Amino acid sequence: MSVLSLQHVNQFFGTDSARVQVLNDVSFDAEPGTLSLIVGPSGSGKSTFLTIAGGLLTPTSGEVLFDGTSYHDTSKHDRDRLRLESIGFVLQAYHLLPT
C-alpha cells in the first residue's frame, strides 16, 4: 500500500486569459522505504507538486492521500501535525534565516 498517493491531481493558477495549468492529471504513489526523485526543467511544476504532496497547497482537483486518509478529510491542524511528524521537505525559498 502506498504511504503517499496523488490521484489525478490538477493545479491551475490565475483566472480567465491569465489562467495557467501547472499540473495536468498527475498521479503518483510512494511506497514505504523507497526513494523517489522529482526532476524536471525549471517551471515544470516540481515545487507545486511537492507543496501539494506536503499538504501546503490544495489542488484544484484530484485527491491526495497519506496512509489511506485523504487530505480533503483532514483539518489544516492535522496536516500541520502530519508535516511535523511524518513528512519533511525544504522548499527553495525556505526563509529560515534572516540573512
N, C-alpha and C positions, 0 to 999 in steps of 0.2 A: 504494500500500500504506500502511496506517495505521502510524504510528510508535508510537502507544499505542492499545490496544484493550481494552475491558472487555466481556466477553461473558456475559450472563445472570447478573449478579452479584446476590447476595442477602446481606444482613447482618442478623443478629439479635443483640440484646443481652439479657442476663438469662436466667432459667430459669423453667419452669413458668408460673404465672399472671402472673409479672412479665416474661415474655418479650415483647420488642417487636421488630417488623420495621422496620428503619430504611431499608433499600434493598430494593426489590422488582423483581427481574428487569431490572436496569439494563444496557443495552448502549450503548456509546459508542465512537466512533472519532475519533481526532485525526490529521489529515493533516499531513505536514511543511509548514512555512511558513504554517500557519493559526493564527488566534487563536480560542480557544474561551472563552466566559464561562459560568461555572456560577452560576446565580442561582436564588433561591427564598426563600420565607419562612423565618424562624427555625425551627429544628427539623426542616427538611425533608430533612436528610441530606447537605448540601453538604460539610461538613467530613469526614464519614465517607467520602463518595465520593472526596475528594481524598487522604485518608490511605491508602485502598486503591489508588488510581491511582499514588501515590508509593511503594508497597511498604512502608509503615509498618505497615499492618494487613492481615491475611489475611482475605479474605471468607469468610463461612460457606459459600457455594457460588458457583460461577461461575469464570471464568478472566480473568486479566489478562495481557496480552502487551505487551512493549516490543520493537520491531523484530522481531516474529515469535517472540520467545522468551518462554515462559510464566514468570511469577514463581514458579510452583509448582516449576519445574525449576531454579531458581537458589538459591544459598545466601543467608543473611542478609548475609554479607560482600559478595557480588556485588550485592545490592540496595542496600547502603550505597554501594558504588562507583558504581552507576548514578545514585543521587541526587547524589553528589558531582560527577560528570562530565556528566550529561545531563538531569536533572530538577531544577528548582528551584521551591520554593514556601515561603511563610512562613505558618504557621498562626496563628490568633487568639491562642493562648497560647504564644508562641514562646520565652519565658524566656531571652532572650539577654543581658539586662542585669539587674543585681541590684536596681535601683531603678526 
